[in-house]
Each structure stands twice: as structure tokens, then as C-alpha cells.
Amino acid sequence: MSALAYGTTYFSAVLFIGYAGKLGWGFGIHTMWIVLGNTLIGTILAWKLLAGRTREMTTRLNALTMPQFLGARYSSPTMQIVSAVVVFVFLVPYSASVYMGLSYLFEKALGLQYNQALFFLAGLTGVYLIMGGYFAVALSDFIRGIVEFAGVLLMVFLLAQAKGGFIQTTGALLSEPERMAPGLFKSTALGPPGWQVLAPGWLVLFSLVLITSFGPWALPQMVQKFYSLRSKSDVTRALTIAGVFSLFMAFGAYYTGALTHLFYTNPAVDFAPITNLATQKPNLDLLMPHFITTQVPYWLVMVILLLVFSASMSSLSSLVLVSSSAVALDVFGYSRKMDQRNTVRLMRLLCGVFVAVSLVIALNQPDVIVNLMVMSWGTLAGVFLAPYVFGLFWKGTTKAGAFAGIAAGLTCAIALFLLWGKDGIPLAGAITMFLPLVVVPAVSLVTRPVQPDILNRAFGSVEETSTRQDRLPQWKKR
């Protein structure tokens, strides 16, 4: 269940609608590099390196969330609160992007207005989460994972058969690189005049591989799946299941996106239904919904709708629960003593707030779904990746080093996103993610080391810290 929950949280409507459409059209079959990165790095290597270690250390530190882990590992209540605020703020754009992708598909498949679909989905998510909770999410993730896996296999098979079969379609996608992957053969100017940077197409693709592969290593909604493992021995089984699921889901989405080149052979005419009348440019967020609803049988449209809906509900449930728990447990739970009943009430209220804010953003329909997701993933990975990974494996990581990494990631994300604009978001996200990996060890080497008792709690055996009180960080005892 943890493995499938990881996979269904990883892949949502953003993948099947935004990524498959925009990137499948821009980079064609070369998006298989993203599939490879998501499978080997984002899933298999993440489970192999991080899962067992995370479960053991969070057990010792009695941590249930990413902010709690950082606060306990570095003995810093301030870090816990700052991390919780970052989680809540920067998961909102990702949630909005999922709502947008789903609403576009509902609009095309069921004939609903975009706003109608959006309000329906937001209302459903709110009721489902507020009344259900974590166990409802875990069980439904498992069921949805099975639905997604079967649906994506059927979708790829039928679409490939429509153009002569898998081998023939793959050969066609490789035969004319400049037409089938136009994004690889052009450069993008980033930033205002005088500050412009030219980013070649291959660099943008490479940035997307890095963000979508290494980013999940530090996303709170992904890391939280490791906490629920019963023991370290479960890691191997979960790794296998999650790896197979990731491979088929990512391949199905990106390969389908690349197939659009074989169906839309005359973009000037074929893109008319998805062209914005004001700008006279095609909205590639609408490409996959239009493709699915016009090129496949209606019964398969319903299967794909169910597939994408299943994936997205899983992602949304994880996003909302992680965000609400960040504030309820890590901010109010630390600053005020609340009993379990009041904590649950606050979490339910915050679930509603999070859904409402995401709804407002989605109603404004930002330009590109992919940008919202990359902005969210890039910022969160930039803030958490270095303090989290170094904190797991290196005893020399200091509180000052972790704070410097968080500050570097947050500052870099805001500065580059504002400077380079929407076209520079992939490259900015990649830089934001990797800059703190240099900052954290550099600052840690020249600042005061962590106290031995804190290191013993984090890296010692579970038996040595068997009681709940012994596992609490010193600042919580005080």
C-alpha cells in the first residue's frame, strides 16, 4: 500500500494533461529520458537510499512530518515552524495545477464548463478529506493505483494500434527529429533585456529530468510514505512494486503525449480548437484533453477520465493532508498544547482553507500547468533536499548549515522565478534544487557541530531511545 500510494501521489493530472501534452509535443519521444529518470532515480533509488533510513530515524526522533523531522534532527523549533509555513505555501500551486488539469479533461470529456468542473472537484476533494482522513486516503490510494495501472496499459495499446502498432509508431516518432521534437532544436531567451540568458532545448529537457526525478526525494507528500513502513525489510518489496508502477505510468503518459505528432500532422489547422483567440497561440494544456476526446472511442475516454481522476485524487489527498498537518501539528501543535480532538478539528478546517486557496488560483487559469508544478517542486526540493538528505547520512550537518540551505533554496527560487519568468521556470527549479547541496556542507564545515546527545538520538539504535520521552528533542522537553 505504501508503494502504490507513493506512485499515485507521484503521477497526477499534471503528468497526464500538462506534462504529456506540452512536453510530449515539445520533445516527442525524447521525453523517455524523463521516464528513465523518474523510474531509476525518483522511485527505485529513492526507496533504496532513503526509505529504510528515513523510517528508522523518524522513529527515533518521534517525527511524523518533514518539519518535525528537521526540527528534531537539528534541535530547532524555529526550523520546524519555518518549514511548515513553506510546505503550506508552496504546495498550493501544485494543488491548483492538479485541479486545472482535471477540469480541462472534464470540460472536454463531459461537456462541463471549466468553472463548473473546478467547483465540483474542489467540493468533492474537500468533503472526501474532511470526512475521511489518513486511513481513507491510504486505502483508496491502493485501489486507485490498480485502476491507474490497468488504465494506462489499455490507453497506450489502443492508441499505438491506431497508427500501426507499437514498433511502427516508435519508428515514426524517431524518423523526423526536427518535426517530432521541435523543443530540442530551439533556444529560449530567459530574463529581461540586458540580463538575458539563452537556454538551449536540451538544457530545458535536462532540467525537467532533474526536477521530476530528484525533486520527489524531498517532497513532504512523497517522503511521508516512508514513515508508514512496518520495518526496514519492507523496503525491497515496496521498491519493486513502486518501480514497476512508476515505469508504466510515466511511460504511458509521455509516450501518449509523443503520439500526438502522428495525429496532429497539420498543426496550423489541427490546433484551431485549442487556440487562444486573443493571443492566437495554441494552449498546449488543452492538447491532451482534445486528443483523448477526439481520437479514441468514447468508452475509452471514460476509462482515461477515470484513470486521470484516480491519479489526481490521490495526489490531491496527499497534498492537502500534508499541508494541513504542517500547520496543525508543526505550528499550532508546537506553540500551543492541543488535545487530539482539537488537532483533528484544526486539520479539517485547514483542509478546507487549502482547497479554497487552490481553487482561487485555478480559477485564474495561469498560463501553463507545468510551470505551476515545476515552481512548487523546485522550491520545495530546494528548501528541503539538502537539509533532509545530509541530515539522514552525515553527522557533521549543523543547524546553521541546514538553515543556510533553506535560505539559499528559498532565495534562489524567488529570485530566478521573478528574473527569468515563466519560460525559465524549469532551469530555475533545477538550479534552486542543487545550490543548497553545496551550501549546506560548506556552512556545516565552518560552524559549531551538533551536540552529541542530539546525534545519539538521531543516529543511535531504537533500543537506546526506547521511550517516547527519550526520543523527544531537547527543546520539546523544555
ZAKEGU-773601 format. One record per residue (C-alpha): residue number from 1; residue in one letter; x, y, z. Coordinates in steps of 0.2 Angstrom, whole numbers, plus 5000, padded with zeros to 4 digits. Example, Ala and Ser with C-alpha at 12.3 -4.5 7.8 and 13.67 -1.06 7.14 Angstrom:
ZAKEGU-773601
[node 1, "a", [5062, 4978, 5039]]
[node 2, "s", [5068, 4995, 5036]]
END
This chain:
ZAKEGU-773601
[node 1, "m", [5000, 5000, 5000]]
[node 2, "s", [5014, 5012, 5004]]
[node 3, "a", [5022, 5008, 4987]]
[node 4, "l", [5006, 5011, 4977]]
[node 5, "a", [5002, 5027, 4987]]
[node 6, "y", [5020, 5034, 4983]]
[node 7, "g", [5016, 5030, 4964]]
[node 8, "t", [4999, 5038, 4964]]
[node 9, "t", [5005, 5053, 4973]]
[node 10, "y", [5019, 5055, 4961]]
[node 11, "f", [5009, 5054, 4945]]
[node 12, "s", [4993, 5065, 4944]]
[node 13, "a", [4983, 5075, 4931]]
[node 14, "v", [4998, 5086, 4929]]
[node 15, "l", [5008, 5072, 4921]]
[node 16, "f", [4994, 5066, 4910]]
[node 17, "i", [4987, 5083, 4905]]
[node 18, "g", [5001, 5096, 4907]]
[node 19, "y", [5017, 5086, 4905]]
[node 20, "a", [5011, 5074, 4892]]
[node 21, "g", [5004, 5087, 4881]]
[node 22, "k", [5016, 5101, 4882]]
[node 23, "l", [5032, 5091, 4884]]
[node 24, "g", [5026, 5077, 4873]]
[node 25, "w", [5023, 5089, 4859]]
[node 26, "g", [5039, 5099, 4863]]
[node 27, "f", [5051, 5085, 4865]]
[node 28, "g", [5042, 5070, 4857]]
[node 29, "i", [5050, 5053, 4861]]
[node 30, "h", [5064, 5061, 4869]]
[node 31, "t", [5053, 5063, 4885]]
[node 32, "m", [5059, 5044, 4888]]
[node 33, "w", [5074, 5052, 4897]]
[node 34, "i", [5061, 5059, 4910]]
[node 35, "v", [5053, 5042, 4911]]
[node 36, "l", [5070, 5034, 4914]]
[node 37, "g", [5075, 5047, 4927]]
[node 38, "n", [5058, 5046, 4936]]
[node 39, "t", [5059, 5027, 4937]]
[node 40, "l", [5078, 5024, 4942]]
[node 41, "i", [5081, 5040, 4952]]
[node 42, "g", [5064, 5046, 4958]]
[node 43, "t", [5057, 5029, 4963]]
[node 44, "i", [5070, 5015, 4964]]
[node 45, "l", [5085, 5025, 4970]]
[node 46, "a", [5074, 5035, 4982]]
[node 47, "w", [5067, 5019, 4990]]
[node 48, "k", [5084, 5011, 4991]]
[node 49, "l", [5093, 5025, 4999]]
[node 50, "l", [5080, 5035, 5009]]
[node 51, "a", [5066, 5024, 5014]]
[node 52, "g", [5074, 5012, 5027]]
[node 53, "r", [5085, 5026, 5034]]
[node 54, "t", [5070, 5038, 5035]]
[node 55, "r", [5059, 5026, 5044]]
[node 56, "e", [5072, 5022, 5057]]
[node 57, "m", [5077, 5040, 5060]]
[node 58, "t", [5059, 5047, 5061]]
[node 59, "t", [5055, 5033, 5073]]
[node 60, "r", [5070, 5038, 5085]]
[node 61, "l", [5065, 5056, 5084]]
[node 62, "n", [5046, 5053, 5085]]
[node 63, "a", [5043, 5063, 5070]]
[node 64, "l", [5028, 5062, 5059]]
[node 65, "t", [5031, 5076, 5046]]
[node 66, "m", [5045, 5083, 5037]]
[node 67, "p", [5045, 5099, 5048]]
[node 68, "q", [5045, 5089, 5063]]
[node 69, "f", [5060, 5079, 5057]]
[node 70, "l", [5070, 5094, 5053]]
[node 71, "g", [5066, 5102, 5070]]
[node 72, "a", [5071, 5087, 5079]]
[node 73, "r", [5086, 5082, 5069]]
[node 74, "y", [5093, 5100, 5071]]
[node 75, "s", [5085, 5103, 5088]]
[node 76, "s", [5077, 5119, 5082]]
[node 77, "p", [5059, 5124, 5084]]
[node 78, "t", [5061, 5139, 5073]]
[node 79, "m", [5066, 5127, 5059]]
[node 80, "q", [5051, 5117, 5062]]
[node 81, "i", [5039, 5132, 5060]]
[node 82, "v", [5048, 5139, 5045]]
[node 83, "s", [5047, 5123, 5036]]
[node 84, "a", [5029, 5120, 5040]]
[node 85, "v", [5025, 5138, 5033]]
[node 86, "v", [5035, 5134, 5017]]
[node 87, "v", [5026, 5117, 5015]]
[node 88, "f", [5009, 5125, 5016]]
[node 89, "v", [5013, 5140, 5004]]
[node 90, "f", [5022, 5131, 4991]]
[node 91, "l", [5010, 5115, 4989]]
[node 92, "v", [4996, 5127, 4985]]
[node 93, "p", [5002, 5130, 4967]]
[node 94, "y", [5004, 5111, 4964]]
[node 95, "s", [4987, 5108, 4970]]
[node 96, "a", [4980, 5121, 4959]]
[node 97, "s", [4989, 5114, 4944]]
[node 98, "v", [4981, 5097, 4948]]
[node 99, "y", [4964, 5105, 4948]]
[node 100, "m", [4967, 5114, 4932]]
[node 101, "g", [4972, 5098, 4923]]
[node 102, "l", [4957, 5088, 4929]]
[node 103, "s", [4945, 5102, 4925]]
[node 104, "y", [4952, 5103, 4907]]
[node 105, "l", [4949, 5085, 4905]]
[node 106, "f", [4931, 5085, 4912]]
[node 107, "e", [4927, 5100, 4901]]
[node 108, "k", [4931, 5091, 4885]]
[node 109, "a", [4925, 5074, 4890]]
[node 110, "l", [4909, 5078, 4899]]
[node 111, "g", [4904, 5094, 4891]]
[node 112, "l", [4905, 5104, 4908]]
[node 113, "q", [4911, 5122, 4909]]
[node 114, "y", [4929, 5124, 4916]]
[node 115, "n", [4922, 5133, 4932]]
[node 116, "q", [4908, 5120, 4934]]
[node 117, "a", [4921, 5106, 4934]]
[node 118, "l", [4933, 5115, 4945]]
[node 119, "f", [4920, 5118, 4959]]
[node 120, "f", [4913, 5100, 4958]]
[node 121, "l", [4931, 5093, 4960]]
[node 122, "a", [4936, 5105, 4974]]
[node 123, "g", [4920, 5101, 4983]]
[node 124, "l", [4922, 5083, 4981]]
[node 125, "t", [4940, 5084, 4987]]
[node 126, "g", [4935, 5094, 5002]]
[node 127, "v", [4921, 5083, 5008]]
[node 128, "y", [4932, 5067, 5005]]
[node 129, "l", [4946, 5073, 5015]]
[node 130, "i", [4937, 5082, 5029]]
[node 131, "m", [4926, 5066, 5032]]
[node 132, "g", [4939, 5053, 5029]]
[node 133, "g", [4957, 5056, 5034]]
[node 134, "y", [4973, 5047, 5033]]
[node 135, "f", [4967, 5029, 5033]]
[node 136, "a", [4954, 5033, 5020]]
[node 137, "v", [4967, 5040, 5009]]
[node 138, "a", [4979, 5025, 5011]]
[node 139, "l", [4966, 5013, 5007]]
[node 140, "s", [4959, 5022, 4992]]
[node 141, "d", [4977, 5026, 4985]]
[node 142, "f", [4979, 5007, 4984]]
[node 143, "i", [4963, 5004, 4975]]
[node 144, "r", [4966, 5019, 4963]]
[node 145, "g", [4984, 5013, 4960]]
[node 146, "i", [4976, 4997, 4952]]
[node 147, "v", [4964, 5007, 4942]]
[node 148, "e", [4978, 5018, 4935]]
[node 149, "f", [4990, 5004, 4931]]
[node 150, "a", [4977, 4994, 4921]]
[node 151, "g", [4970, 5010, 4913]]
[node 152, "v", [4987, 5017, 4906]]
[node 153, "l", [4991, 5000, 4898]]
[node 154, "l", [4975, 5000, 4889]]
[node 155, "m", [4977, 5018, 4883]]
[node 156, "v", [4994, 5016, 4876]]
[node 157, "f", [4990, 4999, 4867]]
[node 158, "l", [4974, 5006, 4859]]
[node 159, "l", [4982, 5022, 4853]]
[node 160, "a", [4998, 5014, 4847]]
[node 161, "q", [4987, 5001, 4837]]
[node 162, "a", [4978, 5015, 4829]]
[node 163, "k", [4994, 5020, 4820]]
[node 164, "g", [5000, 5003, 4816]]
[node 165, "g", [5006, 4996, 4832]]
[node 166, "f", [5020, 5000, 4845]]
[node 167, "i", [5035, 4996, 4834]]
[node 168, "q", [5029, 5006, 4819]]
[node 169, "t", [5023, 5021, 4829]]
[node 170, "t", [5040, 5022, 4839]]
[node 171, "g", [5049, 5021, 4822]]
[node 172, "a", [5039, 5035, 4815]]
[node 173, "l", [5042, 5046, 4831]]
[node 174, "l", [5061, 5044, 4829]]
[node 175, "s", [5061, 5047, 4810]]
[node 176, "e", [5060, 5066, 4809]]
[node 177, "p", [5068, 5073, 4825]]
[node 178, "e", [5065, 5092, 4820]]
[node 179, "r", [5047, 5089, 4817]]
[node 180, "m", [5044, 5076, 4831]]
[node 181, "a", [5054, 5086, 4844]]
[node 182, "p", [5054, 5104, 4840]]
[node 183, "g", [5058, 5109, 4858]]
[node 184, "l", [5076, 5101, 4857]]
[node 185, "f", [5081, 5112, 4842]]
[node 186, "k", [5077, 5130, 4848]]
[node 187, "s", [5084, 5141, 4862]]
[node 188, "t", [5074, 5150, 4875]]
[node 189, "a", [5079, 5168, 4880]]
[node 190, "l", [5077, 5170, 4898]]
[node 191, "g", [5076, 5186, 4908]]
[node 192, "p", [5074, 5205, 4903]]
[node 193, "p", [5085, 5213, 4890]]
[node 194, "g", [5102, 5215, 4897]]
[node 195, "w", [5100, 5201, 4908]]
[node 196, "q", [5095, 5188, 4896]]
[node 197, "v", [5102, 5170, 4896]]
[node 198, "l", [5100, 5158, 4881]]
[node 199, "a", [5094, 5141, 4887]]
[node 200, "p", [5096, 5128, 4873]]
[node 201, "g", [5081, 5115, 4872]]
[node 202, "w", [5092, 5100, 4878]]
[node 203, "l", [5096, 5110, 4894]]
[node 204, "v", [5077, 5113, 4897]]
[node 205, "l", [5074, 5095, 4895]]
[node 206, "f", [5088, 5090, 4906]]
[node 207, "s", [5082, 5102, 4920]]
[node 208, "l", [5065, 5094, 4919]]
[node 209, "v", [5073, 5077, 4921]]
[node 210, "l", [5082, 5083, 4936]]
[node 211, "i", [5067, 5091, 4944]]
[node 212, "t", [5055, 5077, 4942]]
[node 213, "s", [5067, 5064, 4947]]
[node 214, "f", [5077, 5071, 4962]]
[node 215, "g", [5063, 5083, 4967]]
[node 216, "p", [5052, 5069, 4975]]
[node 217, "w", [5067, 5064, 4986]]
[node 218, "a", [5062, 5080, 4997]]
[node 219, "l", [5044, 5082, 4994]]
[node 220, "p", [5035, 5081, 5010]]
[node 221, "q", [5020, 5071, 5002]]
[node 222, "m", [5032, 5058, 4995]]
[node 223, "v", [5044, 5056, 5010]]
[node 224, "q", [5029, 5053, 5021]]
[node 225, "k", [5025, 5037, 5013]]
[node 226, "f", [5042, 5030, 5020]]
[node 227, "y", [5036, 5033, 5038]]
[node 228, "s", [5022, 5020, 5037]]
[node 229, "l", [5033, 5006, 5033]]
[node 230, "r", [5032, 4992, 5046]]
[node 231, "s", [5050, 4988, 5045]]
[node 232, "k", [5066, 4990, 5035]]
[node 233, "s", [5063, 4973, 5027]]
[node 234, "d", [5048, 4980, 5018]]
[node 235, "v", [5059, 4992, 5008]]
[node 236, "t", [5064, 4979, 4995]]
[node 237, "r", [5046, 4973, 4991]]
[node 238, "a", [5040, 4991, 4991]]
[node 239, "l", [5054, 4996, 4980]]
[node 240, "t", [5050, 4983, 4967]]
[node 241, "i", [5031, 4987, 4966]]
[node 242, "a", [5034, 5006, 4966]]
[node 243, "g", [5047, 5004, 4952]]
[node 244, "v", [5036, 4994, 4941]]
[node 245, "f", [5022, 5006, 4944]]
[node 246, "s", [5032, 5021, 4940]]
[node 247, "l", [5039, 5014, 4924]]
[node 248, "f", [5022, 5010, 4916]]
[node 249, "m", [5014, 5026, 4922]]
[node 250, "a", [5027, 5038, 4916]]
[node 251, "f", [5030, 5028, 4900]]
[node 252, "g", [5011, 5028, 4897]]
[node 253, "a", [5009, 5047, 4899]]
[node 254, "y", [5024, 5053, 4890]]
[node 255, "y", [5023, 5041, 4875]]
[node 256, "t", [5005, 5046, 4873]]
[node 257, "g", [5010, 5064, 4873]]
[node 258, "a", [5023, 5060, 4859]]
[node 259, "l", [5010, 5051, 4849]]
[node 260, "t", [5001, 5067, 4846]]
[node 261, "h", [5013, 5071, 4832]]
[node 262, "l", [5006, 5056, 4822]]
[node 263, "f", [4988, 5063, 4824]]
[node 264, "y", [4991, 5082, 4823]]
[node 265, "t", [5000, 5082, 4806]]
[node 266, "n", [4995, 5099, 4801]]
[node 267, "p", [4996, 5110, 4817]]
[node 268, "a", [4990, 5126, 4809]]
[node 269, "v", [4973, 5118, 4806]]
[node 270, "d", [4973, 5104, 4819]]
[node 271, "f", [4976, 5116, 4833]]
[node 272, "a", [4962, 5128, 4829]]
[node 273, "p", [4950, 5120, 4843]]
[node 274, "i", [4964, 5124, 4856]]
[node 275, "t", [4970, 5140, 4850]]
[node 276, "n", [4968, 5156, 4861]]
[node 277, "l", [4958, 5169, 4851]]
[node 278, "a", [4966, 5183, 4860]]
[node 279, "t", [4984, 5178, 4858]]
[node 280, "q", [4982, 5166, 4843]]
[node 281, "k", [4993, 5153, 4851]]
[node 282, "p", [4988, 5135, 4855]]
[node 283, "n", [4985, 5131, 4873]]
[node 284, "l", [4995, 5115, 4875]]
[node 285, "d", [4987, 5112, 4892]]
[node 286, "l", [4971, 5108, 4881]]
[node 287, "l", [4981, 5096, 4869]]
[node 288, "m", [4979, 5080, 4878]]
[node 289, "p", [4960, 5083, 4883]]
[node 290, "h", [4957, 5087, 4865]]
[node 291, "f", [4967, 5072, 4859]]
[node 292, "i", [4959, 5060, 4870]]
[node 293, "t", [4941, 5066, 4867]]
[node 294, "t", [4943, 5066, 4848]]
[node 295, "q", [4955, 5052, 4843]]
[node 296, "v", [4949, 5037, 4854]]
[node 297, "p", [4932, 5029, 4856]]
[node 298, "y", [4920, 5037, 4869]]
[node 299, "w", [4921, 5021, 4880]]
[node 300, "l", [4940, 5023, 4881]]
[node 301, "v", [4938, 5042, 4885]]
[node 302, "m", [4928, 5037, 4901]]
[node 303, "v", [4942, 5024, 4905]]
[node 304, "i", [4955, 5038, 4903]]
[node 305, "l", [4945, 5050, 4913]]
[node 306, "l", [4943, 5038, 4927]]
[node 307, "l", [4962, 5034, 4926]]
[node 308, "v", [4967, 5053, 4927]]
[node 309, "f", [4954, 5056, 4940]]
[node 310, "s", [4961, 5042, 4951]]
[node 311, "a", [4978, 5048, 4950]]
[node 312, "s", [4973, 5066, 4954]]
[node 313, "m", [4963, 5062, 4969]]
[node 314, "s", [4977, 5053, 4976]]
[node 315, "s", [4989, 5067, 4973]]
[node 316, "l", [4977, 5080, 4980]]
[node 317, "s", [4973, 5070, 4996]]
[node 318, "s", [4991, 5069, 5000]]
[node 319, "l", [4994, 5087, 4996]]
[node 320, "v", [4980, 5093, 5007]]
[node 321, "l", [4984, 5081, 5021]]
[node 322, "v", [5002, 5086, 5022]]
[node 323, "s", [4999, 5104, 5021]]
[node 324, "s", [4986, 5105, 5034]]
[node 325, "s", [4996, 5094, 5046]]
[node 326, "a", [5011, 5105, 5043]]
[node 327, "v", [5001, 5119, 5051]]
[node 328, "a", [4991, 5110, 5063]]
[node 329, "l", [5005, 5099, 5070]]
[node 330, "d", [5020, 5109, 5067]]
[node 331, "v", [5015, 5126, 5071]]
[node 332, "f", [5000, 5126, 5082]]
[node 333, "g", [5005, 5109, 5089]]
[node 334, "y", [5021, 5116, 5095]]
[node 335, "s", [5016, 5133, 5101]]
[node 336, "r", [5000, 5128, 5109]]
[node 337, "k", [4996, 5112, 5119]]
[node 338, "m", [4981, 5105, 5110]]
[node 339, "d", [4972, 5088, 5113]]
[node 340, "q", [4970, 5076, 5099]]
[node 341, "r", [4952, 5081, 5096]]
[node 342, "n", [4956, 5099, 5093]]
[node 343, "t", [4971, 5095, 5082]]
[node 344, "v", [4960, 5085, 5071]]
[node 345, "r", [4947, 5099, 5070]]
[node 346, "l", [4960, 5111, 5065]]
[node 347, "m", [4967, 5099, 5052]]
[node 348, "r", [4950, 5098, 5044]]
[node 349, "l", [4947, 5117, 5044]]
[node 350, "l", [4964, 5119, 5036]]
[node 351, "c", [4960, 5106, 5023]]
[node 352, "g", [4946, 5117, 5018]]
[node 353, "v", [4957, 5133, 5018]]
[node 354, "f", [4970, 5124, 5007]]
[node 355, "v", [4957, 5118, 4994]]
[node 356, "a", [4949, 5135, 4994]]
[node 357, "v", [4965, 5144, 4990]]
[node 358, "s", [4970, 5131, 4977]]
[node 359, "l", [4953, 5134, 4969]]
[node 360, "v", [4956, 5153, 4968]]
[node 361, "i", [4972, 5150, 4959]]
[node 362, "a", [4965, 5138, 4947]]
[node 363, "l", [4950, 5149, 4943]]
[node 364, "n", [4963, 5162, 4937]]
[node 365, "q", [4970, 5149, 4925]]
[node 366, "p", [4988, 5153, 4925]]
[node 367, "d", [4997, 5151, 4908]]
[node 368, "v", [5004, 5134, 4909]]
[node 369, "i", [5000, 5119, 4921]]
[node 370, "v", [5018, 5113, 4920]]
[node 371, "n", [5025, 5129, 4927]]
[node 372, "l", [5015, 5129, 4942]]
[node 373, "m", [5020, 5111, 4946]]
[node 374, "v", [5039, 5114, 4942]]
[node 375, "m", [5038, 5130, 4953]]
[node 376, "s", [5031, 5121, 4968]]
[node 377, "w", [5043, 5106, 4966]]
[node 378, "g", [5058, 5116, 4963]]
[node 379, "t", [5055, 5127, 4978]]
[node 380, "l", [5051, 5113, 4990]]
[node 381, "a", [5066, 5102, 4984]]
[node 382, "g", [5077, 5117, 4985]]
[node 383, "v", [5072, 5121, 5003]]
[node 384, "f", [5071, 5103, 5009]]
[node 385, "l", [5083, 5091, 4999]]
[node 386, "a", [5100, 5096, 5006]]
[node 387, "p", [5095, 5098, 5025]]
[node 388, "y", [5085, 5081, 5023]]
[node 389, "v", [5097, 5070, 5014]]
[node 390, "f", [5113, 5077, 5023]]
[node 391, "g", [5103, 5076, 5040]]
[node 392, "l", [5100, 5057, 5036]]
[node 393, "f", [5118, 5052, 5032]]
[node 394, "w", [5130, 5065, 5038]]
[node 395, "k", [5133, 5068, 5057]]
[node 396, "g", [5143, 5083, 5053]]
[node 397, "t", [5127, 5093, 5046]]
[node 398, "t", [5124, 5108, 5058]]
[node 399, "k", [5109, 5118, 5062]]
[node 400, "a", [5117, 5133, 5054]]
[node 401, "g", [5121, 5123, 5038]]
[node 402, "a", [5103, 5117, 5037]]
[node 403, "f", [5096, 5135, 5039]]
[node 404, "a", [5109, 5141, 5026]]
[node 405, "g", [5102, 5128, 5014]]
[node 406, "i", [5084, 5133, 5017]]
[node 407, "a", [5088, 5151, 5015]]
[node 408, "a", [5098, 5148, 4999]]
[node 409, "g", [5085, 5137, 4991]]
[node 410, "l", [5070, 5149, 4995]]
[node 411, "t", [5080, 5165, 4990]]
[node 412, "c", [5086, 5157, 4974]]
[node 413, "a", [5069, 5151, 4969]]
[node 414, "i", [5060, 5168, 4971]]
[node 415, "a", [5074, 5177, 4963]]
[node 416, "l", [5076, 5166, 4947]]
[node 417, "f", [5057, 5164, 4945]]
[node 418, "l", [5055, 5183, 4945]]
[node 419, "l", [5070, 5186, 4934]]
[node 420, "w", [5068, 5173, 4921]]
[node 421, "g", [5049, 5172, 4920]]
[node 422, "k", [5038, 5158, 4915]]
[node 423, "d", [5050, 5152, 4902]]
[node 424, "g", [5064, 5150, 4914]]
[node 425, "i", [5055, 5140, 4927]]
[node 426, "p", [5062, 5123, 4923]]
[node 427, "l", [5080, 5129, 4923]]
[node 428, "a", [5077, 5140, 4938]]
[node 429, "g", [5070, 5125, 4948]]
[node 430, "a", [5085, 5114, 4944]]
[node 431, "i", [5097, 5127, 4950]]
[node 432, "t", [5087, 5130, 4965]]
[node 433, "m", [5087, 5112, 4970]]
[node 434, "f", [5105, 5109, 4968]]
[node 435, "l", [5113, 5125, 4975]]
[node 436, "p", [5109, 5121, 4993]]
[node 437, "l", [5118, 5104, 4991]]
[node 438, "v", [5134, 5115, 4990]]
[node 439, "v", [5129, 5127, 5003]]
[node 440, "v", [5124, 5115, 5017]]
[node 441, "p", [5141, 5106, 5018]]
[node 442, "a", [5151, 5122, 5016]]
[node 443, "v", [5142, 5131, 5030]]
[node 444, "s", [5142, 5115, 5041]]
[node 445, "l", [5161, 5113, 5040]]
[node 446, "v", [5164, 5130, 5047]]
[node 447, "t", [5150, 5131, 5061]]
[node 448, "r", [5148, 5124, 5078]]
[node 449, "p", [5145, 5105, 5077]]
[node 450, "v", [5128, 5097, 5083]]
[node 451, "q", [5128, 5092, 5101]]
[node 452, "p", [5132, 5073, 5104]]
[node 453, "d", [5116, 5070, 5113]]
[node 454, "i", [5106, 5076, 5098]]
[node 455, "l", [5116, 5065, 5086]]
[node 456, "n", [5114, 5050, 5098]]
[node 457, "r", [5095, 5052, 5097]]
[node 458, "a", [5095, 5053, 5078]]
[node 459, "f", [5108, 5040, 5074]]
[node 460, "g", [5108, 5028, 5089]]
[node 461, "s", [5098, 5012, 5089]]
[node 462, "v", [5079, 5012, 5093]]
[node 463, "e", [5083, 5001, 5109]]
[node 464, "e", [5094, 5015, 5116]]
[node 465, "t", [5079, 5028, 5114]]
[node 466, "s", [5065, 5016, 5118]]
[node 467, "t", [5054, 5028, 5127]]
[node 468, "r", [5044, 5041, 5120]]
[node 469, "q", [5051, 5054, 5132]]
[node 470, "d", [5069, 5049, 5127]]
[node 471, "r", [5066, 5051, 5109]]
[node 472, "l", [5059, 5069, 5111]]
[node 473, "p", [5072, 5083, 5106]]
[node 474, "q", [5079, 5093, 5120]]
[node 475, "w", [5069, 5109, 5115]]
[node 476, "k", [5052, 5099, 5116]]
[node 477, "k", [5057, 5093, 5134]]
[node 478, "r", [5060, 5111, 5139]]
END
